[in-house]
Structures are given as structure tokens and as C-alpha cells.
């Protein structure tokens, strides 16, 4: 991935981004070409020296059977949004501005491991459920469903795990613009209700001089 220096992250920040991944595209190269599946994912700090990303695919989805010819990749995205040049004070000064797109993305590479194992998948499904249900007033639990139904559902999916070997993270959030333009982007995003994107721009803005 092309990452200009001002859009790159320190190792600790990149690690935090990967740990926060909740979904992404699993991409593998097979004998018949590239294959990709969008999956809910969970970071496992114990999955290897750099951790792993765990998910599951439907059993009929044969990506899990078409072993990758090389390492696998997960592509995950953070906030992303269109940026209008009309938000830049510099537009009024000289007009030499163009539209752009702000975004955060990660390419996570590693060995793909397949877990055709009901116990492994059951543990993953429970962990995924806990992550997404824990903040609810009445969180749903796997145990709320009949045992026979759960057993059938678990047999219908296969676990996948990418043991992380390297990570590339790019956060393009107007860091290359003058301070006044960054302030303008934040105001513009807030006005159109893009709170997550505006907060991310503020978080990654260069230190004020």
C-alpha cells in the first residue's frame, strides 16, 4: 500500500487500529485467481507473536477449501468520507484546491489457518456475540437459542484465522493541509453529521505550531 510519511502511523497506533478491527475483507490468491469474502472479525492477542484476526465463513463458501498460494490479506476500513474544497479557507485565498477523500484503512497480512472444528467456532461465535451485545440493556446470548439449533448453525460454518505477520495502516485525515483548512474540514464534517470522521481528523491532526 502506498503510504506517504504524513499518513503513516507509529507501530503502537497501527497495533491499536488492528486490535479495533470488527470486520474486513479476507483476500486470498488461489489457482483460479483472487477470492475475497467480507467477514465479521475479532482480534486475538494470543494468536501469534503479533496476534491474529479470527472469523468464520459459510461452509458452502469454498474459499476455505481453496488454500492460498501465498499469504492471506485482510483489508479493513475505519471512518471514510468525502471532503469538499469549499470547506478550506484557502479556497477563498487562491482557489488552488480540489475535492478529496479522507479515510483510514489497514492491510493485514499473514498465514491463513482453517478451523473446521465445532468447539473452536463455538468459542469464536460466543466471543463475537459478547463484543457486540455487551453494551445492550438486554444482551442476546448464544444460550438464548435452542441447543439443537445452535449445533446446526455451528456445523454450517467454518473458522478462519489470519496469523499476522505484517501490517500496513494508512490514515489520510487532512494532515497535509494547513491548520486553517483542517479546522474547516472538521467544521464541515460536524455540520453534515459526520461525527466519527470529524473526530478522527481532530485526533490525527499534526501538532499546532
C-alpha positions as CSV (number, residue, x, y, z in Angstrom):
1,X,0.0,0.0,0.0
2,X,1.3,3.5,-0.9
3,X,1.7,5.4,2.4
4,X,3.1,8.9,2.3
5,X,5.0,9.7,5.5
6,X,2.4,12.1,6.8
7,X,-0.3,9.5,6.5
8,X,1.6,6.7,8.3
9,X,1.2,5.6,11.9
10,X,3.6,4.7,14.6
11,X,3.8,1.0,15.4
12,X,1.7,1.4,18.6
13,X,-1.0,3.3,16.8
14,X,-1.1,0.8,14.0
15,X,-1.4,-2.0,16.6
16,X,-4.4,-0.2,18.2
17,X,-6.0,0.1,14.8
18,X,-5.7,-3.6,14.1
19,X,-7.0,-4.5,17.6
20,X,-10.1,-2.4,16.9
21,X,-11.0,-4.2,13.6
22,X,-14.5,-5.6,13.7
23,X,-15.0,-6.6,10.1
24,X,-13.0,-6.7,6.8
25,X,-12.4,-8.5,3.5
26,X,-10.4,-11.7,3.6
27,X,-8.5,-11.9,0.4
28,X,-6.6,-15.0,-0.9
29,X,-4.8,-15.9,-4.1
30,X,-5.9,-19.3,-5.4
31,X,-5.2,-21.4,-8.5
32,X,-8.3,-19.8,-10.1
33,X,-7.4,-16.2,-9.1
34,X,-8.2,-13.8,-6.3
35,X,-11.0,-14.6,-3.9
36,X,-12.5,-12.2,-1.3
37,X,-15.1,-12.6,1.4
38,X,-16.4,-9.8,3.8
39,X,-16.4,-11.1,7.4
40,X,-17.0,-10.1,11.0
41,X,-13.6,-10.4,12.7
42,X,-12.1,-10.4,16.1
43,X,-8.5,-9.7,17.1
44,X,-6.9,-12.5,19.2
45,X,-3.8,-11.3,21.0
46,X,-2.8,-14.9,21.7
47,X,-3.0,-16.0,18.0
48,X,0.7,-15.5,17.4
49,X,3.6,-13.1,18.1
50,X,1.6,-10.2,16.5
51,X,-1.9,-11.7,17.2
52,X,-4.4,-12.9,14.7
53,X,-7.7,-12.0,13.2
54,X,-10.4,-14.6,13.5
55,X,-13.7,-15.1,11.7
56,X,-15.9,-17.7,10.1
57,X,-17.3,-18.4,6.6
58,X,-20.3,-20.3,5.4
59,X,-19.4,-23.9,4.8
60,X,-20.6,-23.7,1.1
61,X,-18.2,-20.8,0.6
62,X,-15.3,-22.8,-0.8
63,X,-12.7,-20.1,-0.1
64,X,-11.7,-22.0,3.0
65,X,-11.0,-25.1,0.8
66,X,-9.1,-23.3,-1.9
67,X,-5.9,-22.9,0.1
68,X,-4.0,-19.7,-0.6
69,X,-0.9,-19.9,-2.8
70,X,0.8,-17.3,-0.6
71,X,0.0,-15.3,2.5
72,X,-3.6,-14.1,3.0
73,X,-4.6,-10.5,3.4
74,X,-7.4,-8.8,5.4
75,X,-8.5,-5.3,4.2
76,X,-10.2,-3.3,6.9
77,X,-11.6,0.2,6.9
78,X,-12.1,2.9,9.5
79,X,-14.0,6.2,9.0
80,X,-14.1,7.5,5.4
81,X,-15.8,10.5,3.9
82,X,-15.8,12.9,1.0
83,X,-14.1,16.3,1.7
84,X,-15.3,19.3,-0.1
85,X,-12.8,22.0,-1.1
86,X,-15.4,24.6,-0.1
87,X,-14.5,23.8,3.5
88,X,-11.0,25.2,3.0
89,X,-10.3,28.8,3.8
90,X,-7.5,28.5,1.3
91,X,-10.2,28.2,-1.5
92,X,-11.1,31.8,-0.9
93,X,-7.4,32.8,-0.8
94,X,-6.1,31.3,-4.0
95,X,-8.6,28.7,-5.3
96,X,-6.0,26.1,-5.9
97,X,-7.9,23.3,-4.1
98,X,-9.6,20.1,-5.2
99,X,-12.0,17.6,-3.7
100,X,-10.5,14.6,-1.9
101,X,-11.5,11.6,0.3
102,X,-10.4,11.1,3.9
103,X,-10.1,7.5,5.1
104,X,-8.4,5.1,7.4
105,X,-7.5,1.6,6.2
106,X,-5.4,-1.4,7.1
107,X,-3.8,-4.2,5.1
108,X,-3.1,-7.1,7.5
109,X,-1.0,-10.0,6.1
110,X,-0.4,-13.4,7.4
111,X,-0.8,-17.2,7.3
112,X,-4.4,-18.4,6.8
113,X,-5.4,-21.2,9.2
114,X,-8.6,-23.1,8.8
115,X,-10.6,-24.4,11.9
116,X,-13.1,-27.0,10.8
117,X,-13.7,-27.5,14.5
118,X,-17.1,-27.0,16.2
119,X,-15.5,-26.2,19.5
120,X,-13.3,-23.5,18.0
121,X,-16.1,-22.0,16.1
122,X,-18.4,-22.1,19.1
123,X,-15.9,-20.2,21.2
124,X,-15.4,-17.6,18.4
125,X,-19.1,-17.1,17.9
126,X,-19.6,-16.5,21.6
127,X,-16.7,-14.0,21.8
128,X,-18.0,-12.2,18.7
129,X,-21.5,-12.0,20.3
130,X,-20.2,-10.8,23.6
131,X,-18.3,-8.0,21.9
132,X,-21.3,-6.7,20.0
133,X,-24.0,-7.4,22.6
134,X,-22.3,-6.4,25.8
135,X,-23.4,-2.7,25.7
136,X,-27.1,-3.6,25.1
137,X,-29.5,-3.3,28.0
138,X,-30.7,-6.9,27.4
139,X,-27.8,-8.6,25.6
140,X,-28.6,-11.6,23.5
141,X,-26.6,-14.8,24.3
142,X,-25.9,-17.8,22.2
143,X,-27.5,-19.8,25.0
144,X,-30.8,-18.0,24.3
145,X,-31.3,-20.2,21.3
146,X,-32.2,-23.9,21.5
147,X,-29.2,-26.2,21.7
148,X,-30.1,-28.2,18.6
149,X,-30.5,-25.0,16.6
150,X,-27.1,-23.7,17.7
151,X,-25.4,-27.0,16.9
152,X,-26.8,-26.9,13.4
153,X,-25.7,-23.4,12.9
154,X,-22.2,-24.2,14.0
155,X,-21.9,-27.1,11.6
156,X,-22.8,-24.8,8.8
157,X,-19.8,-22.5,9.3
158,X,-16.0,-23.0,9.2
159,X,-13.5,-20.9,11.2
160,X,-10.7,-18.9,9.6
161,X,-7.8,-17.2,11.3
162,X,-5.1,-15.0,9.8
163,X,-1.9,-15.2,11.9
164,X,-0.5,-11.7,11.5
165,X,3.0,-11.4,10.0
166,X,2.9,-7.7,8.9
167,X,0.6,-4.8,9.0
168,X,0.2,-1.6,6.8
169,X,-2.0,1.1,8.1
170,X,-2.8,4.4,6.4
171,X,-4.8,7.2,7.9
172,X,-5.4,10.1,5.5
173,X,-7.2,12.7,7.5
174,X,-6.2,16.1,6.0
175,X,-2.8,16.0,7.8
176,X,-1.3,17.5,4.6
177,X,-3.5,20.6,4.8
178,X,-2.8,23.9,6.6
179,X,-4.2,24.3,10.1
180,X,-7.0,26.6,8.9
181,X,-8.1,24.1,6.3
182,X,-8.1,21.2,8.8
183,X,-10.3,23.3,11.1
184,X,-12.6,23.9,8.1
185,X,-12.8,20.2,7.4
186,X,-13.8,19.5,11.0
187,X,-16.5,22.1,10.9
188,X,-17.8,20.9,7.6
189,X,-18.0,17.3,8.8
190,X,-19.7,18.2,12.0
191,X,-22.3,20.3,10.1
192,X,-23.2,17.3,7.9
193,X,-23.3,14.9,10.8
194,X,-20.1,13.0,10.2
195,X,-19.1,12.9,13.8
196,X,-16.8,9.8,13.6
197,X,-14.9,11.3,10.7
198,X,-14.6,14.8,12.3
199,X,-13.2,13.2,15.5
200,X,-10.7,11.2,13.6
201,X,-9.5,14.3,11.7
202,X,-9.0,16.0,15.0
203,X,-7.2,13.0,16.5
204,X,-4.7,12.8,13.8
205,X,-4.1,16.4,13.0
206,X,-0.4,17.5,13.3
207,X,0.6,19.4,16.4
208,X,-0.3,23.1,16.2
209,X,2.7,25.3,15.6
